[in-house]
Amino acid sequence: MSLTRDFSEISAITGVSGVSGVSRGSGFDAATLADVGGKAANLGELTRAGLPVPPGWVLTTDAYRQAADGLDLTPGDGLAERARRHLLQVAVPGPVREAIVKAYAGLGADVPVAVRSSATAEDLPFASFAGQQDTFLNVVGAEAVLDAVRRCWASLWTDRAVAYREAEGIGHAGVRLAVVVQVMVDARVAGVLFTADPVTGRRHQAVVDAAPGLGEAVVSGAVNPDRFVVLGGEVRERHAGDKRLSVRPLPGGGVEHVEHVERVESVGDAERGETGGLCLTDAQVLDLAALGARVEDHYGAPQDIEWAIDPDGTLWLTQARPITTLYPLPEPARPGLRVHLSLNVAQGVMGPFTPMGVSAFNLVSSGAASLFGHGPADPLDGPAFLAEAGQRLWIDLTTPVRSRMGRAVLTRLMPLGEARAAAVVRELVHDPRLSVVQTSRRPFLRGLRRFARRVHAPARVRDALLSPARALAHAARVGEALDRRLDLPADATPAQRLDHAERVLGGLFPAIVSVMPIVITGYALLGLAARLAGLRVGDLQDVLRAVPNNPTTEMDLELWDLATRIEPEPFREASAAELARRYLAGELPPRAQRGIAAFLDKYGHRGVAEIDLGVPRWSDDPTHILGVLANYLRIDAGSGLAPAALFAKGARAARAETDRAAALAAGKGRWRAPVVRFALGRTRAYAGLRELPKFYAVRTIAAVRHSLRAVGDHLVRTGVLDTADDVYFLRLEEARSALAGGDLRDLVRERRAAYERESRRRHVPRIMLSDGTEPEALAGPAPEGALTGTPASAGTVTGVARVVLDPTGAHLEPGEILVCPSTDPGWTPLFLTAGGLVMEMGGAMSHGAVVAREYGIPAVVGIPDATGRITTGQEITVDGAAGTVTARSGDEPR
């Protein structure tokens, strides 16, 4: 095999993929990547597509393999330094040296070249590695090229490259480095072009950064460049940078950094009037945008492009890579501008869904749509309002946003569950592209009547008003009926199990939602009581503390009770993982072993991200809940921080708040006081039921998960899958097809790898338009000083922040303030040791806010990037009434 390959010999793409949602740019040829790396593969692909790429060649990874022979890759401290030293000191192998000299001579006599790394994990659709390895510009002469090649090899082992690979989950041992050698463009002006806006996410909005000289000044951030924004074939924005530094090639090789005392106004005097001090004319900007569109169209995905314009005015592409930071667009795409709300964010599940989890949610949501008369033809497809992107689910809000009645409902109800999303929607209604097209109330009222009739809402409301016993009995009967539906013979066939899963999941929502009219009645009576007392609803938050009939609160208190009864050892010494190992092996002390088994028998269906059928439950892996139990043992049972004491304190505060509201109401009329007491009594009786539908849903999902594992066992025995848990990386229809045989192991491996990559994604938009725009990114920065969010639970607390991104194994000292992206019930055991709560997501009625109020801990939700702007160990003050978080003087949040 040749050690060098010309760009024109390289094709990076195997062809257009037929898989829905997979762009052409993701079909990279694995053999090509292994041979020449990502950067060279892209340059070769662009060359073969007829795009203007300077000529060049690539030294293949086989050359690196020869040079790296004998490299000690033993993991541990010093790995990066050892590898760099070896590659910088090793002699270039003879055949490699000969190939480099020959290929360089083929470009011309002592022609200036750029020498760039091209790693096998670089410029990929999911990981760009931009700037992680080194580039050497204006390299002149064969010996200089040889030296630059050696330094490129060594740059595979810079500390930053090693850290990046580890963050992306890419193993060191399998990474190789090719080296690109490309004729230098004598750049008059150069820079970077993004074919989609990398900040707002808007697709087909080109952003150009440009500065005089070589593009290195722009890429490295050493200069404040001119910036241009192109949309719809027009230059929409122009921003002049100071351009006080430029990078210029030196005669004989190397570059110099030239500082300019005054701003560089333009590239040439003749164009100064036309550009207005900018280094590109509008015509050049539009040419760049058009060229970028050709590159994007070729790859089928937005691109990050480096370019240069030579003294003759010729435009060159020097590099192209996918923009990996953009969030994928929802599929299937629908015509017109659409508004999508992240269901994951709204549910407090930041990670991706497993394929089986998506199937389950499609079935459940299809059942929900059917209540309003909009069920899909095939429930497995999910309703029309549900889309998928980034292995997460999105709710299409376009229809209500463009409806007069829908807007009224959204703006009133969304603040209760997702305050930040509600604020975005309030701004979106002013977008002329989302003007009202449905002015009639009749479609909404028709759907509402159908829903109310299907769930027997009038009867449920009547019971809630007249007979709490009947209302609560109905809520209990819903759970009992669901449990009966879960009965399945132990010897059920795989096909019967799949039929059962579809039947149970499809009917789940109509069953559990019948509890909600009771809950809504309770909150409506809260609003009535507030009005009669002359208060705002937010003034009566204490009424919602320590409410009964909440399965999540009951679960947490039972876990606390268990902590008071079990043997304290080994919980005070062993790690959560070790405790789990001992429990599963039956090696914990007797009371602990029995107590934990009883707790998991009742609540083992719960877990973190529990709405995804594909994720483990506490009964599958008790590590998290045993870690929480160990935390509880750190609390003095006689202190005011004990959960039972906090709950009792909350109940007293609720009674006092009721007395206060009744007294205020009495001052406005004698009849008002008893009505307020009646209303608030009903509110407390039913508010806890808010958590009951999800409790039932998760119990059902966990039972289906357990049943489907038996299907996985069958598919392992028939050679379709490697492990039983692989069944969760199939969709229901795929599992059914697999019963006939086949081999899906490669498909599952690909999906698991994609799932792991998506699990590392830190940013998920709350609301995203179908053109990729994140409306929140269009807003200005948060005010200086305090971080502001939505008040969620009144009270003020000052304490040490503890940033937690994943509750599994998390440790929270009593009184610490929990700072997290969002929460679902799997997080709530941590609340009992928390002094306060700060969340990036949620509204006043979101899960975390409700539980925080019940536990009486101050809470603020909806603070953008709270987990990034607050650091563990920082002392902060949470004001749950004002909705602010402030830091100790001199230590402000970022």
Beta strands, then each sheet from edge to edge (+ up, - down):
strand 1: 4-6
strand 2: 56-59
strand 3: 113-119
strand 4: 135-139
strand 5: 177-183
strand 6: 189-196
strand 7: 203-212
strand 8: 226-231
strand 9: 234-239
strand 10: 245-249
strand 11: 255-259
strand 12: 303-309
strand 13: 315-322
strand 14: 339-342
strand 15: 386-389
strand 16: 392-396
strand 17: 767-769
strand 18: 787-788
strand 19: 790-793
strand 20: 796-803
strand 21: 817-820
strand 22: 836-839
strand 23: 859-861
strand 24: 875-879
strand 25: 884-887
sheet 1: 1+ 2- 5+ 3- 4+
sheet 2: 9+ 8- 7+ 6- 12+ 13-
sheet 3: 10+ 11-
sheet 4: 15+ 16- 14+ 17-
sheet 5: 18+ 25- 24+ 20- 21- 22- 23- 19+
end
